[in-house]
Amino acid sequence: MEVRQYAENALTIYMGGDIDEEVNRRLVELKKKIESLDITGLGEIVISYTSLIVYFDIFETDAGTVERKIGDIDMEALLEGGFEYRLVEIPVCYGGGYGPDIENFEADGLSADEVIETHSGKEYLVYMLGFMPGFPYLGGLDEKLHKARLETPRVRIPAGSVGIGGKQTGMYPFESPGGWNLIGRTPVPLFDPGRVEPILYRAGDRIIYRAIDEEEYDDIKASVEAGRYEVKIESGSDG
């Protein structure tokens, strides 16, 4: 664990240089532990691929105090036992107008059905959230689906779009420009300020995509608008 200060109100804690599940687990558990400590003035804690940033109020505490309390954490004890996470199911209508770039994979020898079968029904690790509120950077994409970003990014990508950019897959919570290959769309709001937790998932959680047809897409969308739809979220553990 390496601690550096780049701003007067924040500390950056590095947990290694590799992007992998073990580093993500350490970051998630460290974040939970820091939040449980009695640190006056503690603010937001943001996880990235290999580090987390701890923000604090400089009028209530200082970097030295925060760093000392973090330094007292026993990381080995922190990682004992199972790692608990949430498994969030996201329904996705693939192809057609919802995923216009799914046909791009034909050049790689994959039909639209093969892309859907490969992409859906498996767990993806949420490494971090970024770019915009609720945009997840997910690990676990099958190598067959690795696809370079579009040479010319789109000016407008609809909210809920599911895409692939390089070795990653993710979702656009809001309408936005972007260059990822769009393969589908979910009718579920990925960011909703009216929910207790506006974002459905956090770093360390898993996402599983469930393939749906257009009829179910419309049914779910209507249920969402009527306030009746509930996203399926289950508890999981790796030990």
C-alpha atoms as an extended CHARMM CRD file, in Angstrom:
* protein
*
       239  EXT
         1         1  MET       CA              0.0000000000        0.0000000000        0.0000000000  PROA      1               0.0000000000
         2         2  GLU       CA              1.5150000000        3.3230000000       -1.1230000000  PROA      2               0.0000000000
         3         3  VAL       CA              0.0090000000        6.6710000000       -0.1390000000  PROA      3               0.0000000000
         4         4  ARG       CA              0.5670000000        9.8890000000       -2.0730000000  PROA      4               0.0000000000
         5         5  GLN       CA             -0.8940000000       13.3660000000       -1.7940000000  PROA      5               0.0000000000
         6         6  TYR       CA             -1.6110000000       15.2670000000       -5.0090000000  PROA      6               0.0000000000
         7         7  ALA       CA             -4.1710000000       17.7050000000       -3.5840000000  PROA      7               0.0000000000
         8         8  GLU       CA             -4.5690000000       19.3980000000       -0.2220000000  PROA      8               0.0000000000
         9         9  ASN       CA             -7.9280000000       17.6850000000        0.3970000000  PROA      9               0.0000000000
        10        10  ALA       CA             -7.1990000000       14.1730000000       -0.8660000000  PROA      10              0.0000000000
        11        11  LEU       CA             -4.9100000000       11.1690000000       -0.5480000000  PROA      11              0.0000000000
        12        12  THR       CA             -4.3530000000        8.6080000000       -3.2940000000  PROA      12              0.0000000000
        13        13  ILE       CA             -3.6950000000        5.0500000000       -2.1480000000  PROA      13              0.0000000000
        14        14  TYR       CA             -2.0820000000        2.6330000000       -4.6040000000  PROA      14              0.0000000000
        15        15  MET       CA             -2.5340000000       -1.1200000000       -4.2300000000  PROA      15              0.0000000000
        16        16  GLY       CA             -0.3580000000       -2.3170000000       -7.1070000000  PROA      16              0.0000000000
        17        17  GLY       CA              0.0550000000       -1.8080000000      -10.8130000000  PROA      17              0.0000000000
        18        18  ASP       CA             -1.9450000000       -4.7050000000      -12.2190000000  PROA      18              0.0000000000
        19        19  ILE       CA             -5.6040000000       -4.6100000000      -13.1900000000  PROA      19              0.0000000000
        20        20  ASP       CA             -7.0020000000       -7.8080000000      -11.7150000000  PROA      20              0.0000000000
        21        21  GLU       CA             -9.6750000000       -9.1210000000       -9.3770000000  PROA      21              0.0000000000
        22        22  GLU       CA             -7.3920000000       -9.4100000000       -6.3610000000  PROA      22              0.0000000000
        23        23  VAL       CA             -6.3910000000       -5.7430000000       -6.5290000000  PROA      23              0.0000000000
        24        24  ASN       CA            -10.0390000000       -4.7740000000       -6.9510000000  PROA      24              0.0000000000
        25        25  ARG       CA            -10.9570000000       -6.8400000000       -3.9050000000  PROA      25              0.0000000000
        26        26  ARG       CA             -8.2680000000       -5.1450000000       -1.8100000000  PROA      26              0.0000000000
        27        27  LEU       CA             -9.4880000000       -1.7090000000       -2.8900000000  PROA      27              0.0000000000
        28        28  VAL       CA            -13.1300000000       -2.5290000000       -2.1320000000  PROA      28              0.0000000000
        29        29  GLU       CA            -12.3430000000       -3.9470000000        1.3180000000  PROA      29              0.0000000000
        30        30  LEU       CA            -10.0450000000       -1.0250000000        2.1120000000  PROA      30              0.0000000000
        31        31  LYS       CA            -12.7820000000        1.4320000000        1.1600000000  PROA      31              0.0000000000
        32        32  LYS       CA            -15.2510000000       -0.3200000000        3.4790000000  PROA      32              0.0000000000
        33        33  LYS       CA            -12.7420000000       -0.2660000000        6.3320000000  PROA      33              0.0000000000
        34        34  ILE       CA            -11.8690000000        3.4050000000        5.9090000000  PROA      34              0.0000000000
        35        35  GLU       CA            -15.5650000000        4.3040000000        5.8900000000  PROA      35              0.0000000000
        36        36  SER       CA            -15.9810000000        2.4320000000        9.1960000000  PROA      36              0.0000000000
        37        37  LEU       CA            -13.1950000000        4.3860000000       10.9090000000  PROA      37              0.0000000000
        38        38  ASP       CA            -13.8830000000        7.4010000000       13.0790000000  PROA      38              0.0000000000
        39        39  ILE       CA            -12.2570000000        9.9640000000       10.7780000000  PROA      39              0.0000000000
        40        40  THR       CA            -13.6050000000       13.4660000000       11.2770000000  PROA      40              0.0000000000
        41        41  GLY       CA            -14.1810000000       15.2560000000        7.9850000000  PROA      41              0.0000000000
        42        42  LEU       CA            -13.9850000000       12.1240000000        5.8350000000  PROA      42              0.0000000000
        43        43  GLY       CA            -15.5280000000       12.6890000000        2.4150000000  PROA      43              0.0000000000
        44        44  GLU       CA            -16.0430000000       10.6270000000       -0.7220000000  PROA      44              0.0000000000
        45        45  ILE       CA            -13.8390000000        7.6170000000       -1.4890000000  PROA      45              0.0000000000
        46        46  VAL       CA            -13.4150000000        6.8420000000       -5.1920000000  PROA      46              0.0000000000
        47        47  ILE       CA            -12.0770000000        3.5300000000       -6.5130000000  PROA      47              0.0000000000
        48        48  SER       CA            -10.1520000000        3.2380000000       -9.7850000000  PROA      48              0.0000000000
        49        49  TYR       CA             -8.4220000000        0.2190000000      -11.3480000000  PROA      49              0.0000000000
        50        50  THR       CA             -5.4020000000        0.1380000000       -9.0360000000  PROA      50              0.0000000000
        51        51  SER       CA             -5.9620000000        2.9120000000       -6.4930000000  PROA      51              0.0000000000
        52        52  LEU       CA             -8.5220000000        4.8100000000       -4.5020000000  PROA      52              0.0000000000
        53        53  ILE       CA             -8.7720000000        8.4890000000       -3.6530000000  PROA      53              0.0000000000
        54        54  VAL       CA             -9.8090000000        9.5180000000       -0.1440000000  PROA      54              0.0000000000
        55        55  TYR       CA            -11.2440000000       13.0320000000        0.0780000000  PROA      55              0.0000000000
        56        56  PHE       CA            -11.4780000000       14.9470000000        3.3520000000  PROA      56              0.0000000000
        57        57  ASP       CA            -12.4600000000       18.3690000000        4.6820000000  PROA      57              0.0000000000
        58        58  ILE       CA             -9.2830000000       20.3710000000        5.3680000000  PROA      58              0.0000000000
        59        59  PHE       CA            -11.1850000000       22.4860000000        7.9040000000  PROA      59              0.0000000000
        60        60  GLU       CA            -11.9430000000       19.3930000000       10.0090000000  PROA      60              0.0000000000
        61        61  THR       CA             -8.8250000000       17.2460000000        9.6010000000  PROA      61              0.0000000000
        62        62  ASP       CA             -5.5080000000       17.0800000000        7.7660000000  PROA      62              0.0000000000
        63        63  ALA       CA             -3.6410000000       14.6900000000        5.4720000000  PROA      63              0.0000000000
        64        64  GLY       CA             -1.3060000000       13.4860000000        8.1950000000  PROA      64              0.0000000000
        65        65  THR       CA             -4.1280000000       12.4200000000       10.4930000000  PROA      65              0.0000000000
        66        66  VAL       CA             -5.9860000000       10.6210000000        7.7140000000  PROA      66              0.0000000000
        67        67  GLU       CA             -2.8350000000        8.8620000000        6.5140000000  PROA      67              0.0000000000
        68        68  ARG       CA             -1.9460000000        7.6660000000       10.0300000000  PROA      68              0.0000000000
        69        69  LYS       CA             -5.3690000000        6.1340000000       10.5610000000  PROA      69              0.0000000000
        70        70  ILE       CA             -5.2600000000        4.4130000000        7.1780000000  PROA      70              0.0000000000
        71        71  GLY       CA             -1.7260000000        3.1930000000        7.8620000000  PROA      71              0.0000000000
        72        72  ASP       CA             -2.9150000000        1.4210000000       11.0240000000  PROA      72              0.0000000000
        73        73  ILE       CA             -5.2210000000       -0.8440000000        9.0150000000  PROA      73              0.0000000000
        74        74  ASP       CA             -4.1740000000       -4.5050000000        8.9920000000  PROA      74              0.0000000000
        75        75  MET       CA             -4.6260000000       -5.4360000000        5.3430000000  PROA      75              0.0000000000
        76        76  GLU       CA             -4.0080000000       -9.1370000000        5.9110000000  PROA      76              0.0000000000
        77        77  ALA       CA             -6.7610000000       -9.3370000000        8.5190000000  PROA      77              0.0000000000
        78        78  LEU       CA             -8.9800000000       -7.2540000000        6.2600000000  PROA      78              0.0000000000
        79        79  LEU       CA             -8.8280000000       -9.8640000000        3.5030000000  PROA      79              0.0000000000
        80        80  GLU       CA             -9.5460000000      -12.8920000000        5.6690000000  PROA      80              0.0000000000
        81        81  GLY       CA            -12.8030000000      -14.7090000000        4.9680000000  PROA      81              0.0000000000
        82        82  GLY       CA            -15.1110000000      -14.4620000000        1.9730000000  PROA      82              0.0000000000
        83        83  PHE       CA            -15.5850000000      -11.4580000000       -0.2480000000  PROA      83              0.0000000000
        84        84  GLU       CA            -19.2210000000      -10.4200000000       -0.4910000000  PROA      84              0.0000000000
        85        85  TYR       CA            -20.6730000000       -8.6110000000       -3.4670000000  PROA      85              0.0000000000
        86        86  ARG       CA            -23.9820000000       -7.9830000000       -5.2270000000  PROA      86              0.0000000000
        87        87  LEU       CA            -24.9880000000       -9.6360000000       -8.4980000000  PROA      87              0.0000000000
        88        88  VAL       CA            -27.0950000000       -7.2280000000      -10.5590000000  PROA      88              0.0000000000
        89        89  GLU       CA            -29.1230000000       -8.5450000000      -13.4890000000  PROA      89              0.0000000000
        90        90  ILE       CA            -29.4940000000       -6.1480000000      -16.4230000000  PROA      90              0.0000000000
        91        91  PRO       CA            -31.9900000000       -7.0770000000      -19.1740000000  PROA      91              0.0000000000
        92        92  VAL       CA            -30.6960000000       -6.2050000000      -22.6430000000  PROA      92              0.0000000000
        93        93  CYS       CA            -32.3110000000       -6.2170000000      -26.0670000000  PROA      93              0.0000000000
        94        94  TYR       CA            -29.4780000000       -7.0120000000      -28.4650000000  PROA      94              0.0000000000
        95        95  GLY       CA            -29.0530000000       -6.0260000000      -32.1020000000  PROA      95              0.0000000000
        96        96  GLY       CA            -31.3590000000       -4.1550000000      -34.4650000000  PROA      96              0.0000000000
        97        97  GLY       CA            -31.8820000000       -0.5060000000      -33.6480000000  PROA      97              0.0000000000
        98        98  TYR       CA            -30.8040000000       -1.1620000000      -30.0690000000  PROA      98              0.0000000000
        99        99  GLY       CA            -27.3870000000       -2.5640000000      -31.0150000000  PROA      99              0.0000000000
       100       100  PRO       CA            -26.4930000000       -1.4010000000      -34.5330000000  PROA      100             0.0000000000
       101       101  ASP       CA            -22.8330000000       -2.4320000000      -34.2810000000  PROA      101             0.0000000000
       102       102  ILE       CA            -23.4990000000       -6.0790000000      -33.5280000000  PROA      102             0.0000000000
       103       103  GLU       CA            -23.1320000000       -6.7850000000      -37.2460000000  PROA      103             0.0000000000
       104       104  ASN       CA            -19.5450000000       -5.4860000000      -37.1180000000  PROA      104             0.0000000000
       105       105  PHE       CA            -18.5120000000       -8.7560000000      -35.5140000000  PROA      105             0.0000000000
       106       106  GLU       CA            -19.2740000000      -10.6740000000      -38.6980000000  PROA      106             0.0000000000
       107       107  ALA       CA            -15.8020000000       -9.6720000000      -39.8840000000  PROA      107             0.0000000000
       108       108  ASP       CA            -14.4760000000      -11.6510000000      -36.9130000000  PROA      108             0.0000000000
       109       109  GLY       CA            -16.5050000000      -14.6980000000      -37.8750000000  PROA      109             0.0000000000
       110       110  LEU       CA            -19.2510000000      -14.1550000000      -35.2800000000  PROA      110             0.0000000000
       111       111  SER       CA            -22.9360000000      -14.0310000000      -36.0880000000  PROA      111             0.0000000000
       112       112  ALA       CA            -25.2700000000      -11.7570000000      -34.1180000000  PROA      112             0.0000000000
       113       113  ASP       CA            -26.6120000000      -14.7890000000      -32.2470000000  PROA      113             0.0000000000
       114       114  GLU       CA            -23.0750000000      -15.8400000000      -31.3010000000  PROA      114             0.0000000000
       115       115  VAL       CA            -22.3130000000      -12.3450000000      -29.9970000000  PROA      115             0.0000000000
       116       116  ILE       CA            -25.4660000000      -12.4080000000      -27.8650000000  PROA      116             0.0000000000
       117       117  GLU       CA            -24.7710000000      -15.8870000000      -26.5410000000  PROA      117             0.0000000000
       118       118  THR       CA            -21.1650000000      -14.9990000000      -25.6960000000  PROA      118             0.0000000000
       119       119  HSD       CA            -21.9320000000      -11.6290000000      -24.0920000000  PROA      119             0.0000000000
       120       120  SER       CA            -24.9930000000      -12.5290000000      -22.0040000000  PROA      120             0.0000000000
       121       121  GLY       CA            -25.4550000000      -14.9300000000      -19.1270000000  PROA      121             0.0000000000
       122       122  LYS       CA            -22.0380000000      -14.4800000000      -17.4750000000  PROA      122             0.0000000000
       123       123  GLU       CA            -20.7850000000      -12.4050000000      -14.5670000000  PROA      123             0.0000000000
       124       124  TYR       CA            -18.7570000000       -9.2620000000      -15.2030000000  PROA      124             0.0000000000
       125       125  LEU       CA            -16.7350000000       -7.6140000000      -12.4420000000  PROA      125             0.0000000000
       126       126  VAL       CA            -17.3340000000       -3.9050000000      -11.8780000000  PROA      126             0.0000000000
       127       127  TYR       CA            -13.7830000000       -2.5930000000      -11.6200000000  PROA      127             0.0000000000
       128       128  MET       CA            -14.7410000000        1.0440000000      -11.3460000000  PROA      128             0.0000000000
       129       129  LEU       CA            -17.2680000000        3.7200000000      -12.2730000000  PROA      129             0.0000000000
       130       130  GLY       CA            -16.2030000000        6.6510000000      -14.4060000000  PROA      130             0.0000000000
       131       131  PHE       CA            -16.7060000000        8.8570000000      -17.4700000000  PROA      131             0.0000000000
       132       132  MET       CA            -20.1990000000        9.7300000000      -16.1830000000  PROA      132             0.0000000000
       133       133  PRO       CA            -22.2540000000        8.7730000000      -13.0810000000  PROA      133             0.0000000000
       134       134  GLY       CA            -23.1030000000        5.0820000000      -13.2960000000  PROA      134             0.0000000000
       135       135  PHE       CA            -20.8710000000        4.1410000000      -16.2490000000  PROA      135             0.0000000000
       136       136  PRO       CA            -19.2810000000        0.7980000000      -15.2510000000  PROA      136             0.0000000000
       137       137  TYR       CA            -15.9390000000       -0.4400000000      -16.5320000000  PROA      137             0.0000000000
       138       138  LEU       CA            -16.3680000000       -4.1990000000      -16.5360000000  PROA      138             0.0000000000
       139       139  GLY       CA            -13.8660000000       -7.0480000000      -16.5510000000  PROA      139             0.0000000000
       140       140  GLY       CA            -14.4190000000      -10.5440000000      -17.8960000000  PROA      140             0.0000000000
       141       141  LEU       CA            -15.2560000000       -9.8930000000      -21.5510000000  PROA      141             0.0000000000
       142       142  ASP       CA            -14.5910000000      -12.9560000000      -23.7180000000  PROA      142             0.0000000000
       143       143  GLU       CA            -11.5940000000      -12.4220000000      -26.0100000000  PROA      143             0.0000000000
       144       144  LYS       CA            -13.7600000000      -13.2580000000      -29.0110000000  PROA      144             0.0000000000
       145       145  LEU       CA            -15.6670000000      -10.0220000000      -28.3920000000  PROA      145             0.0000000000
       146       146  HSD       CA            -12.6820000000       -7.7020000000      -28.0820000000  PROA      146             0.0000000000
       147       147  LYS       CA            -13.2580000000       -4.9450000000      -30.5980000000  PROA      147             0.0000000000
       148       148  ALA       CA            -11.4840000000       -1.6510000000      -31.2260000000  PROA      148             0.0000000000
       149       149  ARG       CA            -13.4930000000        1.5080000000      -30.7170000000  PROA      149             0.0000000000
       150       150  LEU       CA            -15.1620000000        3.0700000000      -33.7410000000  PROA      150             0.0000000000
       151       151  GLU       CA            -12.8740000000        5.2010000000      -35.8950000000  PROA      151             0.0000000000
       152       152  THR       CA            -15.5160000000        7.9410000000      -35.8790000000  PROA      152             0.0000000000
       153       153  PRO       CA            -17.3250000000        8.2700000000      -32.5340000000  PROA      153             0.0000000000
       154       154  ARG       CA            -21.0590000000        8.8880000000      -32.5070000000  PROA      154             0.0000000000
       155       155  VAL       CA            -22.3290000000       12.3100000000      -31.5280000000  PROA      155             0.0000000000
       156       156  ARG       CA            -25.3330000000       10.7730000000      -29.7590000000  PROA      156             0.0000000000
       157       157  ILE       CA            -25.6120000000        7.4260000000      -27.9970000000  PROA      157             0.0000000000
       158       158  PRO       CA            -28.9860000000        6.6770000000      -26.3410000000  PROA      158             0.0000000000
       159       159  ALA       CA            -29.1030000000        6.1710000000      -22.5780000000  PROA      159             0.0000000000
       160       160  GLY       CA            -29.0290000000        2.5000000000      -21.6160000000  PROA      160             0.0000000000
       161       161  SER       CA            -26.8470000000        1.4660000000      -24.5510000000  PROA      161             0.0000000000
       162       162  VAL       CA            -24.5510000000       -1.5010000000      -23.9530000000  PROA      162             0.0000000000
       163       163  GLY       CA            -21.2580000000       -1.4090000000      -25.8000000000  PROA      163             0.0000000000
       164       164  ILE       CA            -17.8030000000       -2.8510000000      -26.2660000000  PROA      164             0.0000000000
       165       165  GLY       CA            -14.6290000000       -0.7900000000      -26.4190000000  PROA      165             0.0000000000
       166       166  GLY       CA            -11.3860000000       -2.7290000000      -26.8020000000  PROA      166             0.0000000000
       167       167  LYS       CA            -11.2180000000       -5.3790000000      -24.0810000000  PROA      167             0.0000000000
       168       168  GLN       CA            -14.0480000000       -3.9060000000      -22.0420000000  PROA      168             0.0000000000
       169       169  THR       CA            -17.8090000000       -3.8270000000      -22.0130000000  PROA      169             0.0000000000
       170       170  GLY       CA            -19.9820000000       -1.2560000000      -20.2980000000  PROA      170             0.0000000000
       171       171  MET       CA            -23.1920000000        0.7910000000      -20.3950000000  PROA      171             0.0000000000
       172       172  TYR       CA            -24.1230000000        4.4200000000      -20.9930000000  PROA      172             0.0000000000
       173       173  PRO       CA            -26.4080000000        5.7140000000      -18.1970000000  PROA      173             0.0000000000
       174       174  PHE       CA            -27.1000000000        8.9580000000      -20.0770000000  PROA      174             0.0000000000
       175       175  GLU       CA            -27.3230000000       10.0930000000      -23.6730000000  PROA      175             0.0000000000
       176       176  SER       CA            -23.7680000000       10.8760000000      -24.6550000000  PROA      176             0.0000000000
       177       177  PRO       CA            -21.2160000000       10.9960000000      -27.4490000000  PROA      177             0.0000000000
       178       178  GLY       CA            -19.0420000000        7.8880000000      -27.5870000000  PROA      178             0.0000000000
       179       179  GLY       CA            -17.0060000000        5.5220000000      -29.6950000000  PROA      179             0.0000000000
       180       180  TRP       CA            -17.8560000000        2.0850000000      -28.3170000000  PROA      180             0.0000000000
       181       181  ASN       CA            -19.4530000000       -0.6120000000      -30.4800000000  PROA      181             0.0000000000
       182       182  LEU       CA            -23.1370000000       -0.6760000000      -29.5420000000  PROA      182             0.0000000000
       183       183  ILE       CA            -24.5460000000       -4.2040000000      -29.2770000000  PROA      183             0.0000000000
       184       184  GLY       CA            -27.7400000000       -3.6600000000      -27.2760000000  PROA      184             0.0000000000
       185       185  ARG       CA            -29.7460000000       -1.4880000000      -24.9090000000  PROA      185             0.0000000000
       186       186  THR       CA            -31.4320000000       -1.9070000000      -21.5450000000  PROA      186             0.0000000000
       187       187  PRO       CA            -34.7790000000       -0.3210000000      -20.6300000000  PROA      187             0.0000000000
       188       188  VAL       CA            -33.6590000000       -0.0870000000      -16.9930000000  PROA      188             0.0000000000
       189       189  PRO       CA            -32.4740000000        3.3640000000      -15.8030000000  PROA      189             0.0000000000
       190       190  LEU       CA            -28.8390000000        2.9110000000      -14.7820000000  PROA      190             0.0000000000
       191       191  PHE       CA            -28.8790000000        6.1580000000      -12.8140000000  PROA      191             0.0000000000
       192       192  ASP       CA            -32.0140000000        7.3120000000      -11.0440000000  PROA      192             0.0000000000
       193       193  PRO       CA            -31.8270000000       10.0710000000       -8.3930000000  PROA      193             0.0000000000
       194       194  GLY       CA            -35.2080000000        8.9160000000       -7.1070000000  PROA      194             0.0000000000
       195       195  ARG       CA            -33.8070000000        5.5710000000       -5.8970000000  PROA      195             0.0000000000
       196       196  VAL       CA            -32.3300000000        5.1040000000       -2.4420000000  PROA      196             0.0000000000
       197       197  GLU       CA            -29.1130000000        4.2350000000       -4.2640000000  PROA      197             0.0000000000
       198       198  PRO       CA            -29.1810000000        6.1640000000       -7.5630000000  PROA      198             0.0000000000
       199       199  ILE       CA            -26.6090000000        3.7910000000       -9.1090000000  PROA      199             0.0000000000
       200       200  LEU       CA            -27.5150000000        0.0830000000       -9.1090000000  PROA      200             0.0000000000
       201       201  TYR       CA            -23.9620000000       -1.2070000000       -8.6490000000  PROA      201             0.0000000000
       202       202  ARG       CA            -20.6000000000       -0.2200000000       -7.2330000000  PROA      202             0.0000000000
       203       203  ALA       CA            -16.9790000000       -1.2990000000       -7.6140000000  PROA      203             0.0000000000
       204       204  GLY       CA            -16.6050000000       -4.9500000000       -6.6100000000  PROA      204             0.0000000000
       205       205  ASP       CA            -20.1360000000       -5.9280000000       -7.6550000000  PROA      205             0.0000000000
       206       206  ARG       CA            -20.9280000000       -8.2140000000      -10.5770000000  PROA      206             0.0000000000
       207       207  ILE       CA            -23.2660000000       -7.5860000000      -13.5080000000  PROA      207             0.0000000000
       208       208  ILE       CA            -24.9820000000      -10.2760000000      -15.5520000000  PROA      208             0.0000000000
       209       209  TYR       CA            -26.7590000000       -9.4200000000      -18.8060000000  PROA      209             0.0000000000
       210       210  ARG       CA            -30.0120000000      -11.2370000000      -19.6180000000  PROA      210             0.0000000000
       211       211  ALA       CA            -31.0000000000      -11.2570000000      -23.2850000000  PROA      211             0.0000000000
       212       212  ILE       CA            -34.5850000000      -10.1240000000      -23.9680000000  PROA      212             0.0000000000
       213       213  ASP       CA            -36.6280000000       -9.4910000000      -27.1140000000  PROA      213             0.0000000000
       214       214  GLU       CA            -38.2730000000       -6.2330000000      -28.1800000000  PROA      214             0.0000000000
       215       215  GLU       CA            -41.6290000000       -7.1810000000      -26.6600000000  PROA      215             0.0000000000
       216       216  GLU       CA            -40.0920000000       -7.7290000000      -23.2320000000  PROA      216             0.0000000000
       217       217  TYR       CA            -38.0660000000       -4.5450000000      -23.6590000000  PROA      217             0.0000000000
       218       218  ASP       CA            -41.3000000000       -2.5820000000      -24.1430000000  PROA      218             0.0000000000
       219       219  ASP       CA            -42.9820000000       -4.3610000000      -21.2120000000  PROA      219             0.0000000000
       220       220  ILE       CA            -40.0820000000       -3.5850000000      -18.8590000000  PROA      220             0.0000000000
       221       221  LYS       CA            -39.9410000000        0.0050000000      -20.0440000000  PROA      221             0.0000000000
       222       222  ALA       CA            -43.6630000000        0.4060000000      -19.3160000000  PROA      222             0.0000000000
       223       223  SER       CA            -43.1970000000       -1.1520000000      -15.8640000000  PROA      223             0.0000000000
       224       224  VAL       CA            -40.2950000000        1.2090000000      -15.1550000000  PROA      224             0.0000000000
       225       225  GLU       CA            -42.3660000000        4.2380000000      -16.1610000000  PROA      225             0.0000000000
       226       226  ALA       CA            -45.2190000000        3.0320000000      -13.9480000000  PROA      226             0.0000000000
       227       227  GLY       CA            -42.8360000000        2.5590000000      -11.0090000000  PROA      227             0.0000000000
       228       228  ARG       CA            -43.4620000000       -1.1860000000      -10.8140000000  PROA      228             0.0000000000
       229       229  TYR       CA            -40.2010000000       -2.6640000000      -12.0730000000  PROA      229             0.0000000000
       230       230  GLU       CA            -37.6050000000       -3.9600000000       -9.6210000000  PROA      230             0.0000000000
       231       231  VAL       CA            -34.0970000000       -4.8220000000      -10.7290000000  PROA      231             0.0000000000
       232       232  LYS       CA            -33.0380000000       -8.3100000000       -9.6890000000  PROA      232             0.0000000000
       233       233  ILE       CA            -30.1380000000       -8.0240000000       -7.2290000000  PROA      233             0.0000000000
       234       234  GLU       CA            -28.7500000000      -11.0250000000       -5.3670000000  PROA      234             0.0000000000
       235       235  SER       CA            -25.9800000000      -11.4450000000       -2.8120000000  PROA      235             0.0000000000
       236       236  GLY       CA            -22.8600000000      -13.3620000000       -3.7950000000  PROA      236             0.0000000000
       237       237  SER       CA            -19.5840000000      -14.4260000000       -2.1980000000  PROA      237             0.0000000000
       238       238  ASP       CA            -16.2960000000      -15.8360000000       -3.4830000000  PROA      238             0.0000000000
       239       239  GLY       CA            -15.3490000000      -17.6410000000       -0.3220000000  PROA      239             0.0000000000
